[in-house]
Amino acid sequence: MTAARNLLLGRLPHYTRKGRHVQQLLRHGTPRKLLNLARAEWALRRGHTELASMPYIYIIDPCNVCNLRCPLCPTGNQTSDRPKKMMALECYEAIIEQVRDYAIEVILHNWGESLLHPRILDMIRSAARANIGTSVSSHLNHVSDAMIDGLIDSGLEHLTASIDGATQPVYEQYRVRGNLADALSAIERLQRRKRERRSPTPILEWQFLVMRHNEHELEAARGRAEAMGVERFRPISAGLPFDELDNVDLAAQWIADNPAYRGYHPETIRERGYLYDEPCFYPYRAMTINPDGAVAPCCAIYHTRWDFGSVNTHRVRDIWNSRRYQSARSLFSDRPIAEPVRTVCDGCLLYKQRKHRLQETRSAR
């Protein structure tokens, strides 16, 4: 993770984001997994387009349905064209079987509320049995006591609570249909049950999207998190949907006034043509799989027309070295490939792409 994306780490000293990844490596990093990770990182630095390594992080979205209506989320604002679906447990377990020798972590969330999936606990347990770290993000509305105990029993290692306010009127401006008291109750019950059962997991992170309407409540939320025994409080910049990355008007409505929380602002993109001054790491480290089995280039992409393949018809390894993936990697490499294809990665505004003859050839098509 780069300094730009980790500019504002939480201040609770006993748990950091870097520490989380180190812990997962120590807990789940077999010699084979560590060798695979090293090969992936070497390929990223050398700009390889065809990889001997496999992804070591898997973003597997259990469902793309949610009971909130967050305005900047393609699920909440209904702009995603992907049909609503719950991933079949059989599909998920087939993926786990293919990647268990390489995966350090399975991130069980992306475009939906994962705790709505009726088999989410089975999914967590399946990854835990395969010696893979697990994390889930949730708005924590309508979480039952049974689910609280289930999350502890399942072996879930990390839980992110997405709560962007300290009072209901401010919180509900973004978490539309959400109830702050309900989310805070879930935190209190989870932390209490962890103490009663002497369970260190799931480690809880309160994530606060800092926006124009809520930045004045940031410190109040931080204080509440500390009082409730949350392991980490993490304020981060709000992001715009991929289709709207350079939308100045949308940014003016939502992005915080504080420059420290304007990491995704269109002003940066318009000044230099991209956001992060580095090559994209997703095509080397991580694979994103939607509830229907379709593989997206990264976790920011949500339209079906941009899919890179499907685990329902091809093996994970074959998709990973497909023409689409190799074409995407070539954008950040000095190694041109034969017969490249256009993907959504061409002209992506997030990461700095290398200017070479291959891109010029693509632009001429």
MIDO-630563 format. One line per 5 residues: number of its first residue (from 1); for each residue y, z, x of N, C-alpha, C. Coordinates in steps of 0.2 Angstrom, whole numbers, plus 5000, padded with zeros to 4 digits. Example, Ala and Ser with C-alpha at 12.3 -4.5 7.8 and 13.67 -1.06 7.14 Angstrom:
MIDO-630563
1> 4972/5039/5066/4978/5039/5062/4984/5039/5066; 4989/5035/5064/4995/5036/5068/5000/5039/5064
END
This chain:
MIDO-630563
1> 4994/5000/5004/5000/5000/5000/5006/5000/5004; 5011/4996/5003/5017/4995/5007/5022/5001/5005; 5027/5001/5010/5032/5006/5009/5037/5005/5003; 5037/4998/5002/5041/4996/4996/5038/4999/4989; 5032/4999/4989/5029/5001/4983/5027/5009/4983
6> 5028/5012/4988/5027/5019/4989/5034/5022/4991; 5039/5019/4989/5046/5022/4991/5047/5029/4988; 5044/5030/4982/5046/5036/4979/5039/5040/4977; 5036/5043/4982/5030/5046/4981/5032/5053/4978; 5027/5056/4974/5029/5063/4971/5029/5068/4976
11> 5032/5073/4975/5033/5079/4980/5029/5084/4980; 5024/5084/4975/5019/5090/4976/5015/5089/4982; 5015/5094/4987/5013/5093/4993/5005/5093/4994; 5001/5095/4989/4994/5096/4990/4990/5090/4988; 4994/5085/4985/4990/5079/4984/4995/5073/4984
16> 4993/5068/4988/4997/5062/4989/4993/5056/4988; 4996/5050/4986/4993/5044/4985/4989/5042/4991; 4992/5042/4997/4988/5040/5002/4982/5045/5003; 4983/5051/5002/4977/5056/5002/4971/5054/4998; 4973/5052/4992/4968/5050/4987/4964/5044/4990
21> 4967/5039/4993/4963/5033/4995/4959/5036/5001; 4961/5040/5005/4958/5042/5011/4952/5046/5009; 4953/5051/5003/4947/5054/5001/4942/5050/4998; 4944/5045/4995/4939/5040/4992/4935/5037/4997; 4938/5035/5003/4935/5032/5008/4930/5037/5011
26> 4932/5043/5012/4927/5048/5015/4921/5049/5010; 4923/5049/5004/4917/5051/4999/4913/5045/4998; 4915/5039/4998/4911/5033/4996/4910/5028/5001; 4913/5029/5007/4913/5024/5012/4907/5024/5016; 4901/5021/5014/4895/5020/5018/4897/5015/5023
31> 4892/5015/5029/4893/5010/5034/4894/5003/5032; 4890/5001/5027/4891/4994/5024/4898/4993/5021; 4900/4998/5017/4906/4997/5014/4912/4997/5019; 4912/5001/5024/4917/5001/5029/4917/4995/5033; 4911/4992/5034/4911/4986/5038/4914/4980/5033
36> 4913/4980/5027/4916/4975/5023/4923/4976/5022; 4926/4982/5022/4933/4983/5022/4936/4981/5028; 4933/4982/5034/4936/4980/5040/4936/4972/5040; 4931/4969/5038/4931/4962/5038/4937/4959/5033; 4938/4962/5027/4943/4960/5023/4950/4961/5026
41> 4951/4966/5029/4958/4967/5032/4959/4962/5038; 4954/4961/5041/4954/4956/5047/4956/4949/5044; 4952/4947/5039/4954/4941/5036/4961/4940/5033; 4963/4946/5030/4970/4946/5028/4975/4945/5033; 4974/4948/5039/4979/4948/5044/4978/4941/5048
46> 4972/4938/5048/4971/4931/5051/4973/4925/5046; 4974/4927/5040/4975/4922/5035/4969/4917/5034; 4963/4920/5034/4957/4916/5032/4957/4914/5024; 4955/4909/5023/4954/4907/5016/4947/4907/5013; 4942/4906/5017/4935/4908/5014/4933/4914/5018
51> 4931/4919/5013/4929/4926/5016/4922/4927/5016; 4920/4931/5022/4913/4934/5022/4913/4940/5019; 4919/4943/5018/4919/4950/5014/4919/4949/5007; 4918/4955/5003/4919/4955/4996/4925/4960/4995; 4928/4959/4989/4933/4964/4987/4930/4971/4987
56> 4935/4976/4989/4932/4983/4989/4936/4987/4984; 4940/4984/4980/4943/4987/4974/4942/4983/4968; 4940/4986/4963/4939/4982/4957/4943/4985/4951; 4947/4981/4948/4951/4983/4942/4947/4980/4936; 4944/4984/4933/4940/4982/4927/4943/4985/4921
61> 4945/4981/4917/4949/4983/4911/4944/4984/4905; 4942/4990/4903/4938/4991/4898/4940/4988/4891; 4946/4988/4890/4948/4985/4883/4956/4983/4884; 4958/4978/4880/4965/4976/4880/4968/4978/4873; 4966/4984/4870/4969/4986/4864/4973/4993/4866
66> 4978/4994/4862/4982/5000/4863/4985/5002/4856; 4986/5009/4855/4989/5011/4849/4996/5012/4850; 4999/5011/4856/5006/5011/4857/5009/5004/4857; 5016/5004/4857/5019/4997/4857/5024/4997/4863; 5023/4998/4869/5027/4998/4874/5031/4992/4875
71> 5037/4991/4875/5041/4985/4875/5039/4980/4881; 5038/4983/4887/5037/4978/4893/5030/4977/4894; 5025/4979/4890/5018/4978/4891/5016/4972/4887; 5013/4967/4889/5010/4961/4885/5006/4963/4880; 5002/4969/4880/4998/4971/4875/5003/4974/4870
76> 5007/4979/4872/5012/4982/4867/5016/4977/4864; 5019/4972/4867/5024/4968/4864/5021/4961/4861; 5014/4961/4861/5010/4956/4858/5011/4949/4861; 5013/4948/4868/5014/4942/4871/5008/4939/4874; 5003/4943/4875/4997/4941/4879/4993/4937/4874
81> 4990/4931/4876/4986/4927/4872/4978/4928/4872; 4976/4933/4876/4969/4935/4877/4967/4939/4870; 4962/4936/4867/4959/4940/4861/4957/4947/4863; 4959/4951/4858/4957/4959/4859/4950/4960/4859; 4948/4964/4864/4941/4965/4865/4939/4971/4869
86> 4933/4974/4867/4930/4979/4871/4925/4976/4875; 4925/4978/4882/4920/4975/4886/4913/4978/4885; 4908/4974/4884/4902/4976/4883/4899/4981/4889; 4896/4986/4888/4893/4990/4893/4888/4986/4897; 4885/4982/4894/4880/4978/4898/4883/4973/4903
91> 4889/4970/4901/4893/4966/4906/4896/4970/4911; 4898/4976/4910/4901/4981/4915/4896/4983/4920; 4890/4985/4917/4885/4987/4922/4882/4981/4926; 4882/4975/4924/4880/4970/4928/4885/4969/4934; 4892/4970/4932/4897/4969/4938/4895/4975/4943
96> 4894/4981/4941/4893/4986/4945/4887/4985/4950; 4882/4982/4947/4876/4981/4951/4878/4976/4956; 4882/4971/4955/4884/4966/4960/4888/4969/4966; 4892/4974/4964/4897/4976/4969/4896/4983/4972; 4891/4986/4970/4890/4993/4972/4889/4994/4980
101> 4887/4989/4983/4887/4989/4990/4894/4988/4994; 4899/4986/4990/4905/4985/4993/4911/4989/4990; 4910/4991/4984/4916/4994/4981/4917/5001/4983; 4924/5002/4985/4926/5009/4986/4928/5012/4980; 4932/5008/4975/4935/5011/4969/4934/5006/4964
106> 4933/5009/4958/4934/5005/4952/4940/5008/4948; 4945/5004/4946/4950/5006/4942/4949/5004/4935; 4948/5008/4931/4946/5007/4924/4952/5007/4919; 4957/5003/4921/4962/5002/4916/4966/4996/4918; 4970/4993/4914/4975/4987/4915/4979/4986/4909
111> 4977/4982/4904/4981/4980/4899/4979/4984/4892; 4976/4989/4892/4974/4993/4886/4974/5001/4887; 4973/5004/4882/4972/5011/4882/4964/5013/4883; 4962/5014/4889/4955/5014/4891/4951/5020/4887; 4954/5025/4885/4951/5030/4882/4949/5028/4874
116> 4951/5023/4872/4949/5020/4866/4942/5017/4866; 4940/5015/4872/4934/5012/4872/4928/5017/4871; 4924/5015/4866/4919/5020/4864/4914/5022/4870; 4913/5018/4875/4908/5019/4880/4912/5020/4887; 4918/5023/4887/4922/5024/4893/4918/5029/4897
121> 4916/5034/4894/4913/5039/4899/4906/5037/4902; 4903/5032/4898/4897/5029/4901/4899/5025/4907; 4904/5021/4906/4907/5017/4912/4908/5021/4918; 4912/5027/4917/4913/5031/4923/4907/5033/4926; 4902/5036/4922/4896/5038/4925/4892/5033/4929
126> 4892/5027/4926/4889/5021/4929/4892/5020/4936; 4898/5020/4937/4901/5019/4943/4900/5025/4948; 4900/5031/4945/4899/5037/4949/4891/5037/4952; 4887/5035/4948/4880/5034/4950/4879/5029/4956; 4883/5024/4956/4883/5019/4961/4887/5021/4967
131> 4890/5027/4967/4894/5030/4973/4900/5026/4974; 4904/5025/4968/4910/5021/4968/4915/5026/4965; 4921/5027/4968/4926/5031/4965/4929/5028/4959; 4932/5032/4955/4934/5030/4948/4941/5033/4947; 4945/5029/4943/4952/5031/4941/4953/5028/4934
136> 4957/5031/4930/4959/5029/4923/4966/5031/4922; 4969/5027/4919/4976/5028/4917/4976/5029/4909; 4980/5033/4906/4980/5034/4899/4987/5037/4897; 4989/5036/4891/4995/5039/4888/4994/5046/4885; 4987/5047/4885/4985/5054/4883/4987/5056/4876
141> 4988/5051/4871/4989/5053/4864/4982/5053/4861; 4981/5058/4856/4975/5058/4852/4969/5059/4856; 4969/5064/4861/4964/5065/4865/4960/5071/4863; 4954/5071/4861/4951/5077/4858/4948/5081/4864; 4946/5087/4862/4943/5092/4866/4937/5090/4869
146> 4933/5086/4865/4927/5083/4867/4928/5078/4873; 4933/5074/4872/4935/5069/4877/4937/5073/4884; 4941/5078/4883/4943/5082/4889/4937/5084/4893; 4932/5087/4889/4926/5089/4893/4922/5083/4896; 4922/5078/4892/4918/5072/4894/4921/5069/4900
151> 4928/5069/4901/4931/5066/4907/4929/5071/4913; 4928/5077/4912/4926/5082/4918/4919/5080/4919; 4915/5080/4914/4908/5079/4915/4906/5072/4918; 4910/5067/4917/4908/5060/4919/4909/5059/4926; 4912/5064/4930/4913/5063/4937/4920/5059/4938
156> 4924/5058/4933/4930/5054/4935/4934/5058/4940; 4936/5054/4945/4940/5057/4951/4947/5058/4950; 4950/5053/4946/4958/5052/4946/4960/5050/4939; 4964/5054/4936/4967/5052/4930/4975/5052/4930; 4978/5046/4928/4985/5045/4928/4987/5046/4921
161> 4992/5051/4920/4995/5052/4913/5002/5048/4913; 5002/5043/4909/5009/5039/4909/5013/5042/4904; 5018/5046/4906/5023/5050/4902/5030/5049/4905; 5034/5046/4901/5041/5044/4903/5046/5047/4900; 5046/5053/4900/5052/5057/4896/5050/5064/4896
166> 5055/5069/4895/5054/5076/4894/5056/5078/4887; 5058/5074/4883/5060/5075/4876/5057/5069/4872; 5055/5071/4865/5052/5066/4861/5057/5060/4860; 5064/5061/4858/5068/5055/4857/5069/5050/4863; 5068/5053/4869/5069/5049/4875/5062/5046/4876
171> 5057/5049/4876/5050/5047/4877/5048/5041/4873; 5050/5042/4866/5047/5037/4862/5051/5030/4862; 5057/5030/4866/5060/5024/4866/5056/5018/4870; 5052/5021/4875/5048/5016/4878/5040/5017/4875; 5038/5023/4875/5031/5024/4872/5032/5024/4865
176> 5033/5018/4862/5034/5017/4855/5027/5019/4851; 5028/5023/4846/5022/5026/4842/5019/5032/4846; 5021/5034/4852/5018/5039/4855/5021/5046/4853; 5018/5051/4855/5020/5058/4853/5019/5062/4860; 5025/5064/4862/5025/5068/4868/5022/5075/4868
181> 5022/5078/4863/5019/5085/4862/5011/5084/4862; 5009/5078/4860/5002/5077/4860/4999/5076/4867; 5003/5072/4871/5002/5070/4878/5002/5077/4882; 5007/5081/4881/5007/5087/4885/5002/5092/4883; 5000/5092/4877/4994/5096/4875/4988/5094/4878
186> 4987/5087/4879/4981/5085/4883/4981/5087/4890; 4987/5087/4893/4987/5089/4900/4986/5097/4900; 4988/5101/4896/4987/5108/4896/4980/5109/4895; 4977/5106/4890/4969/5107/4889/4965/5105/4895; 4967/5099/4898/4963/5097/4903/4963/5102/4909
191> 4969/5104/4911/4970/5108/4917/4967/5115/4915; 4967/5117/4909/4964/5124/4908/4957/5123/4908; 4954/5118/4906/4946/5117/4906/4944/5116/4913; 4948/5113/4917/4946/5112/4924/4946/5119/4928; 4951/5123/4926/4951/5130/4929/4945/5134/4926
196> 4944/5134/4920/4938/5137/4917/4931/5135/4920; 4931/5129/4921/4924/5126/4924/4924/5125/4931; 4930/5127/4934/4931/5127/4942/4929/5120/4944; 4932/5115/4941/4931/5108/4943/4937/5106/4946; 4937/5103/4952/4943/5100/4955/4945/5093/4952
201> 4941/5090/4948/4942/5084/4946/4941/5083/4938; 4945/5078/4935/4949/5073/4938/4955/5076/4940; 4957/5074/4946/4964/5075/4949/4969/5072/4944; 4974/5075/4942/4979/5073/4937/4985/5071/4941; 4988/5065/4939/4994/5062/4941/4998/5061/4935
206> 5004/5064/4935/5009/5062/4930/5013/5056/4933; 5013/5050/4930/5017/5045/4932/5023/5044/4927; 5029/5044/4930/5035/5043/4926/5038/5036/4928; 5038/5032/4923/5042/5025/4924/5049/5027/4923; 5053/5026/4929/5060/5028/4928/5064/5022/4926
211> 5068/5023/4920/5071/5018/4917/5078/5020/4915; 5082/5015/4913/5089/5017/4911/5090/5022/4906; 5086/5023/4901/5086/5027/4896/5084/5034/4897; 5079/5035/4903/5076/5041/4904/5077/5044/4911; 5081/5041/4915/5082/5044/4922/5085/5050/4922
216> 5089/5052/4917/5092/5059/4917/5087/5064/4915; 5081/5063/4913/5076/5068/4912/5071/5068/4917; 5072/5065/4923/5067/5064/4928/5065/5071/4931; 5070/5075/4933/5069/5082/4936/5066/5087/4931; 5068/5086/4924/5065/5091/4919/5058/5089/4919
221> 5056/5083/4919/5049/5081/4919/5045/5083/4925; 5048/5083/4931/5045/5085/4937/5044/5093/4936; 5049/5096/4934/5048/5104/4933/5042/5105/4929; 5042/5102/4923/5037/5103/4918/5030/5102/4921; 5029/5096/4925/5023/5095/4928/5021/5100/4933
226> 5025/5103/4937/5024/5108/4942/5022/5114/4938; 5025/5116/4933/5024/5122/4929/5017/5121/4925; 5014/5115/4924/5008/5114/4921/5002/5113/4926; 5004/5114/4932/4999/5113/4937/4996/5106/4938; 5000/5101/4937/4998/5094/4938/4998/5093/4946
231> 4993/5090/4948/4992/5089/4955/4997/5085/4958; 5000/5080/4955/5005/5076/4958/5009/5073/4952; 5016/5073/4954/5021/5070/4949/5023/5063/4953; 5023/5058/4950/5025/5051/4953/5030/5047/4949; 5036/5048/4951/5041/5043/4948/5041/5036/4951
236> 5041/5031/4947/5041/5024/4950/5046/5020/4946; 5047/5014/4950/5052/5009/4946/5048/5006/4941; 5051/5004/4935/5048/5001/4930/5048/4993/4932; 5043/4990/4930/5042/4983/4931/5043/4978/4925; 5045/4972/4926/5045/4967/4921/5039/4963/4920
241> 5037/4961/4914/5031/4956/4914/5032/4950/4918; 5026/4948/4920/5026/4942/4925/5030/4936/4923; 5030/4935/4916/5034/4929/4914/5041/4931/4914; 5043/4937/4915/5050/4939/4915/5053/4942/4921; 5050/4940/4927/5051/4944/4933/5059/4943/4935
246> 5062/4937/4933/5069/4935/4935/5073/4936/4929; 5071/4939/4924/5075/4940/4918/5081/4945/4919; 5087/4943/4920/5092/4948/4922/5094/4952/4915; 5094/4949/4910/5096/4952/4904/5091/4958/4902; 5084/4956/4903/5079/4961/4901/5079/4967/4906
251> 5081/4965/4912/5082/4971/4917/5087/4975/4916; 5093/4972/4913/5099/4976/4912/5097/4981/4906; 5093/4979/4902/5091/4984/4896/5087/4990/4898; 5082/4988/4903/5077/4994/4905/5078/4996/4912; 5079/4993/4917/5079/4995/4924/5084/5000/4925
256> 5082/5005/4929/5086/5011/4930/5093/5009/4934; 5098/5013/4933/5104/5012/4937/5103/5015/4944; 5099/5020/4945/5098/5022/4952/5095/5017/4956; 5098/5015/4962/5096/5010/4966/5089/5012/4969; 5087/5018/4969/5081/5020/4972/5075/5018/4967
261> 5076/5017/4961/5071/5015/4956/5072/5008/4953; 5075/5004/4957/5076/4997/4955/5072/4992/4960; 5066/4994/4962/5061/4990/4966/5059/4984/4963; 5059/4983/4957/5057/4977/4953/5063/4973/4951; 5069/4974/4953/5074/4971/4950/5075/4964/4951
266> 5077/4959/4946/5078/4952/4947/5083/4951/4953; 5088/4955/4954/5093/4954/4959/5090/4953/4966; 5085/4957/4967/5081/4956/4974/5078/4949/4974; 5074/4947/4969/5071/4941/4968/5076/4935/4969; 5081/4935/4965/5086/4930/4966/5090/4929/4972
271> 5090/4935/4976/5093/4934/4983/5089/4931/4988; 5083/4932/4988/5078/4929/4993/5072/4925/4990; 5072/4925/4984/5066/4920/4981/5060/4924/4980; 5059/4930/4982/5053/4934/4981/5055/4941/4981; 5050/4946/4979/5051/4953/4979/5049/4956/4986
276> 5042/4955/4987/5040/4959/4993/5039/4954/4999; 5042/4957/5005/5042/4953/5011/5036/4954/5015; 5030/4951/5012/5024/4952/5015/5019/4947/5011; 5013/4945/5014/5009/4941/5010/5005/4945/5005; 5003/4942/4999/4999/4946/4994/4992/4948/4997
281> 4991/4954/4995/4984/4957/4997/4979/4956/4992; 4981/4955/4986/4976/4954/4981/4970/4950/4982; 4971/4944/4984/4965/4939/4985/4961/4941/4991; 4962/4946/4995/4958/4949/5000/4955/4956/4998; 4958/4960/4994/4956/4966/4993/4953/4968/4986
286> 4956/4965/4981/4954/4967/4975/4953/4961/4970; 4948/4963/4965/4947/4958/4960/4948/4961/4953; 4952/4958/4949/4954/4960/4942/4949/4956/4937; 4946/4960/4933/4941/4958/4928/4943/4960/4921; 4945/4956/4916/4947/4957/4910/4941/4959/4905
291> 4942/4962/4899/4937/4964/4895/4932/4959/4893; 4935/4952/4892/4930/4947/4891/4926/4944/4896; 4927/4947/4902/4923/4945/4908/4927/4940/4912; 4933/4938/4910/4937/4933/4914/4940/4936/4920; 4941/4933/4925/4944/4935/4932/4951/4933/4932
296> 4955/4938/4933/4962/4936/4934/4964/4936/4941; 4969/4933/4944/4971/4933/4951/4973/4940/4953; 4976/4944/4949/4978/4950/4951/4980/4954/4944; 4981/4960/4945/4982/4965/4939/4989/4963/4935; 4993/4959/4938/4999/4957/4934/4999/4951/4930
301> 4993/4948/4930/4992/4941/4926/4988/4943/4920; 4991/4940/4914/4987/4942/4908/4986/4936/4903; 4988/4930/4905/4987/4924/4901/4980/4921/4902; 4977/4918/4897/4970/4915/4899/4970/4909/4903; 4976/4905/4902/4976/4899/4906/4976/4900/4914
306> 4977/4906/4916/4978/4907/4923/4971/4911/4926; 4966/4911/4922/4960/4914/4924/4957/4910/4930; 4954/4914/4934/4950/4911/4940/4943/4910/4939; 4940/4912/4934/4933/4911/4932/4931/4917/4928; 4924/4917/4927/4921/4922/4922/4915/4925/4925
311> 4914/4931/4925/4908/4935/4927/4902/4933/4922; 4904/4931/4916/4899/4929/4912/4895/4923/4914; 4898/4918/4918/4895/4912/4920/4894/4911/4927; 4897/4915/4931/4896/4915/4938/4896/4922/4942; 4893/4922/4947/4892/4929/4951/4899/4930/4954
316> 4900/4937/4955/4906/4939/4958/4908/4936/4965; 4902/4935/4969/4903/4932/4975/4905/4925/4975; 4903/4921/4970/4904/4914/4970/4911/4913/4967; 4914/4918/4963/4921/4917/4960/4925/4919/4966; 4924/4924/4970/4928/4926/4975/4930/4921/4981
321> 4925/4916/4982/4926/4911/4986/4927/4904/4983; 4929/4904/4976/4930/4898/4973/4936/4894/4975; 4937/4888/4973/4942/4884/4975/4949/4887/4973; 4949/4891/4967/4955/4894/4965/4957/4899/4970; 4952/4904/4972/4954/4909/4976/4956/4907/4983
326> 4952/4902/4986/4954/4899/4992/4961/4896/4992; 4963/4892/4987/4969/4889/4986/4975/4895/4986; 4973/4900/4982/4978/4906/4982/4979/4909/4989; 4974/4910/4993/4975/4913/4999/4978/4908/5004; 4977/4901/5003/4981/4897/5008/4988/4897/5007
331> 4991/4900/5002/4998/4900/5001/5001/4905/5006; 4997/4910/5009/4999/4915/5014/4996/4914/5021; 4994/4908/5022/4990/4906/5028/4993/4900/5031; 4992/4899/5038/4993/4893/5041/4987/4888/5041; 4982/4890/5038/4976/4886/5038/4975/4882/5031
336> 4977/4876/5031/4977/4872/5025/4969/4871/5023; 4968/4870/5017/4961/4869/5015/4961/4862/5011; 4955/4859/5011/4954/4852/5008/4954/4853/5000; 4958/4848/4997/4958/4848/4990/4960/4855/4987; 4966/4857/4988/4968/4863/4985/4970/4862/4977
341> 4969/4867/4973/4971/4866/4966/4977/4871/4965; 4981/4869/4960/4987/4873/4958/4984/4879/4954; 4987/4885/4956/4986/4891/4952/4992/4895/4950; 4992/4900/4946/4998/4904/4945/5001/4907/4951; 4997/4907/4956/5000/4910/4963/5005/4905/4966
346> 5005/4899/4964/5010/4894/4967/5017/4896/4964; 5021/4898/4969/5028/4899/4967/5029/4906/4964; 5023/4911/4964/5024/4917/4962/5030/4921/4965; 5034/4925/4961/5040/4928/4964/5039/4935/4967; 5033/4937/4967/5031/4944/4970/5031/4944/4977
351> 5027/4939/4980/5026/4940/4987/5028/4934/4991; 5030/4935/4997/5033/4930/5002/5027/4925/5003; 5028/4919/5002/5023/4913/5004/5025/4910/5010; 5020/4907/5014/5022/4904/5020/5024/4896/5018; 5028/4894/5021/5030/4887/5020/5027/4882/5025
356> 5022/4878/5023/5018/4874/5027/5017/4867/5023; 5014/4863/5027/5013/4856/5024/5008/4856/5017; 5004/4861/5017/5000/4862/5011/5004/4863/5005; 5009/4868/5005/5013/4869/5000/5018/4863/4998; 5020/4859/5003/5024/4854/5002/5020/4848/4998
361> 5014/4848/5000/5009/4843/4996/5009/4845/4989; 5008/4851/4988/5007/4854/4981/5013/4852/4977; 5019/4854/4980/5026/4853/4976/5027/4845/4975; 5024/4841/4978/5025/4834/4977/5020/4831/4972; 5015/4835/4970/5010/4833/4964/5013/4834/4957
END
